[in-house]
Amino acid sequence: MSVDRKTLIADAAIALLGEVGARGLTHRAVDAQAGLPAGSTSFYCRTRLDLLTLTLQRHAALDQADLEADAQAWLGRSPTLAQFVDVLAGRLVQWLDPAQRARLVARFELFLMAAHEPELAQRLAAQRGAFRALAVQALQGLGVDHPAQAASQLMAAMDGALLGQVGAGEPALTRQAAGDLLWRVLAPPAPVSPGG
C-alpha cells in the first residue's frame, strides 16, 4: 500500500526536525527528504504554520497508534495498576529506541516551536488535552485516586523521562527504571508522620 503524499511530507518533516532541528525545516528540504518534486510540500502546506501543523498531527497520530496498540493488549482483561505501569514503561523504552531518535527529538522541537507560534500552541494543547483525557479514563478504571491530577503528573513524568534522554547525558533508561519512576508518580508511598 502506498503512503499518501501528506503523510510522506509529515514523516519527512519529522525526520528533518530530528536530524537538523527547526532551522532546517523548509519546504524545499522536506521535498528533498521525501524524494518529491520541488514544490510538492508548498502545494499541500502553503505556509510554515501549515507544515508545522501537519507535522504535529502526524506525530500525535504515531503516538496514538502506539498507545492504542498497547490498549489492545488489555481488551477483555482487567489489568492491575502494576501491569498498566509496566506497559507504559515498555512504551517509554520503545520511544527511546535509537531507531526512534528522530521522532523523539522532533517531539521537543515541536514543543519549543509552539512556544513561539500561538496557533501551533493551541493545536498542541488540544492534542495533549485529548491524551490527558484518555489517561484520566484509564486511571479511573484502575481506581487511582484523583485521576485528573495523576494523569497530568504521569504525562509530565513521561515527558521529563523522554527529554532527559535527548541530550542531557542521563543514563539510558531501562524498563525497570521507567517502571519505578511511573510507579512513584501513580502510587506514591504514604507520607511519614513527624512522630513516626
C-alpha positions as CSV (number, residue, x, y, z in Angstrom):
1,M,0.0,0.0,0.0
2,S,1.4,3.4,-0.9
3,V,1.7,6.1,1.7
4,D,-0.4,9.2,0.8
5,R,1.6,12.3,0.0
6,K,0.6,14.3,3.1
7,T,1.8,11.5,5.3
8,L,5.0,11.3,3.3
9,I,5.6,15.0,3.8
10,A,4.8,14.9,7.5
11,D,7.2,11.9,8.0
12,A,9.9,13.7,6.1
13,A,9.4,16.8,8.3
14,I,9.6,14.7,11.5
15,A,12.9,13.2,10.2
16,L,14.3,16.6,9.4
17,L,13.3,18.1,12.8
18,G,15.0,15.1,14.4
19,E,18.2,15.4,12.3
20,V,18.8,19.1,11.8
21,G,16.2,20.9,14.0
22,A,13.7,23.6,13.4
23,R,16.0,25.8,11.3
24,G,16.5,23.1,8.8
25,L,12.7,22.6,8.3
26,T,11.9,24.3,5.0
27,H,9.5,23.3,2.3
28,R,12.4,22.6,-0.1
29,A,14.2,20.5,2.5
30,V,11.0,18.5,3.1
31,D,10.6,17.9,-0.7
32,A,14.2,16.6,-0.9
33,Q,13.9,14.5,2.3
34,A,10.7,12.9,1.0
35,G,12.0,12.4,-2.6
36,L,9.2,14.5,-4.0
37,P,9.3,17.0,-6.9
38,A,10.1,20.6,-5.9
39,G,7.0,22.5,-4.9
40,S,5.2,19.4,-3.6
41,T,5.3,20.5,0.1
42,S,4.2,24.0,-0.8
43,F,1.2,22.6,-2.7
44,Y,-0.1,20.9,0.5
45,C,1.3,23.3,3.1
46,R,1.3,26.8,1.8
47,T,2.8,28.3,5.0
48,R,5.3,27.2,7.6
49,L,2.5,27.0,10.1
50,D,0.6,24.7,7.8
51,L,3.7,22.4,7.6
52,L,4.2,22.5,11.4
53,T,0.5,21.7,11.9
54,L,0.7,18.7,9.6
55,T,3.8,17.5,11.3
56,L,2.3,17.9,14.8
57,Q,-0.8,16.0,13.7
58,R,1.3,13.2,12.2
59,H,3.4,13.0,15.4
60,A,0.3,12.8,17.6
61,A,-1.1,10.1,15.3
62,L,2.0,8.0,15.6
63,D,1.9,8.3,19.4
64,Q,-1.8,7.5,19.4
65,A,-1.3,4.4,17.3
66,D,1.4,3.2,19.7
67,L,-0.8,3.7,22.7
68,E,-3.8,2.1,21.0
69,A,-1.6,-0.9,20.3
70,D,-0.8,-1.1,24.0
71,A,-4.5,-0.8,24.9
72,Q,-5.4,-3.7,22.5
73,A,-3.5,-5.9,24.9
74,W,-6.0,-5.2,27.6
75,L,-9.2,-5.9,25.7
76,G,-11.3,-8.3,27.7
77,R,-9.0,-8.2,30.6
78,S,-8.9,-6.2,33.9
79,P,-5.3,-5.0,34.3
80,T,-3.8,-4.1,37.6
81,L,-2.1,-0.8,38.2
82,A,1.2,-2.6,38.2
83,Q,0.5,-4.1,34.8
84,F,-0.5,-0.7,33.5
85,V,2.7,0.8,34.7
86,D,4.8,-2.0,33.2
87,V,3.1,-1.5,29.8
88,L,3.8,2.3,29.9
89,A,7.4,1.7,31.0
90,G,7.8,-0.6,27.9
91,R,6.3,2.1,25.7
92,L,8.7,4.7,27.1
93,V,11.7,2.4,26.4
94,Q,10.4,1.8,22.9
95,W,10.1,5.5,22.2
96,L,13.7,5.9,23.4
97,D,15.0,3.2,21.0
98,P,17.8,4.7,18.8
99,A,15.7,3.9,15.7
100,Q,13.1,6.3,17.1
101,R,15.5,9.1,17.9
102,A,14.4,11.5,15.1
103,R,10.8,11.2,16.2
104,L,11.9,11.8,19.9
105,V,13.8,14.9,19.0
106,A,11.0,16.1,16.8
107,R,8.6,15.9,19.7
108,F,10.6,18.5,21.6
109,E,11.4,20.7,18.6
110,L,7.6,20.9,18.1
111,F,7.1,21.8,21.8
112,L,9.6,24.6,21.5
113,M,8.2,26.0,18.3
114,A,4.8,26.0,19.8
115,A,6.1,28.4,22.5
116,H,6.6,31.0,19.7
117,E,3.6,30.1,17.5
118,P,0.3,30.7,19.3
119,E,-1.8,28.8,16.7
120,L,0.5,25.8,16.9
121,A,0.4,26.1,20.7
122,Q,-3.4,25.9,20.6
123,R,-3.3,22.7,18.5
124,L,-0.6,21.2,20.7
125,A,-2.7,21.9,23.8
126,A,-5.8,20.4,22.2
127,Q,-3.9,17.2,21.3
128,R,-2.3,16.9,24.8
129,G,-5.7,17.5,26.3
130,A,-7.1,14.5,24.3
131,F,-4.2,12.3,25.5
132,R,-4.8,13.6,29.1
133,A,-8.5,12.7,28.8
134,L,-7.6,9.1,27.8
135,A,-5.1,8.8,30.7
136,V,-7.8,10.1,33.1
137,Q,-10.2,7.5,31.8
138,A,-7.6,4.7,32.2
139,L,-6.6,5.8,35.7
140,Q,-10.3,6.0,36.8
141,G,-10.8,2.4,35.6
142,L,-7.7,1.4,37.6
143,G,-9.1,3.0,40.8
144,V,-6.3,5.6,41.1
145,D,-7.1,8.5,43.5
146,H,-7.5,11.9,41.9
147,P,-7.2,10.6,38.3
148,A,-7.1,14.0,36.6
149,Q,-4.2,15.2,38.8
150,A,-2.5,11.8,38.4
151,A,-2.8,11.9,34.6
152,S,-1.2,15.4,34.5
153,Q,1.7,14.1,36.7
154,L,2.0,11.0,34.6
155,M,2.4,13.0,31.4
156,A,4.9,15.3,33.0
157,A,6.9,12.3,34.2
158,M,6.9,10.7,30.8
159,D,7.9,14.0,29.1
160,G,10.7,14.5,31.6
161,A,12.0,11.0,31.1
162,L,12.0,11.4,27.3
163,L,13.6,14.8,27.5
164,G,16.3,13.6,29.8
165,Q,17.4,11.1,27.1
166,V,17.5,13.6,24.2
167,G,20.8,15.3,25.1
168,A,21.0,15.7,28.9
169,G,23.5,12.9,29.3
170,E,21.4,10.9,31.7
171,P,22.0,7.1,31.9
172,A,20.0,5.1,29.5
173,L,16.5,4.4,30.9
174,T,15.8,0.7,31.4
175,R,12.3,-0.7,31.6
176,Q,12.8,-1.3,35.3
177,A,13.9,2.3,35.9
178,A,11.0,3.6,33.8
179,G,8.5,1.5,35.7
180,D,9.9,2.6,39.1
181,L,9.6,6.3,38.0
182,L,6.0,5.8,36.8
183,W,5.1,3.8,39.9
184,R,6.3,6.6,42.2
185,V,4.0,9.0,40.3
186,L,0.9,6.9,40.4
187,A,1.3,5.1,43.7
188,P,3.5,7.3,45.9
189,P,4.4,6.0,49.4
190,A,2.3,7.3,52.2
191,P,3.8,10.3,53.9
192,V,5.7,9.5,57.1
193,S,4.2,11.3,60.1
194,P,6.6,13.6,62.0
195,G,6.3,11.5,65.1
196,G,6.7,8.2,63.2
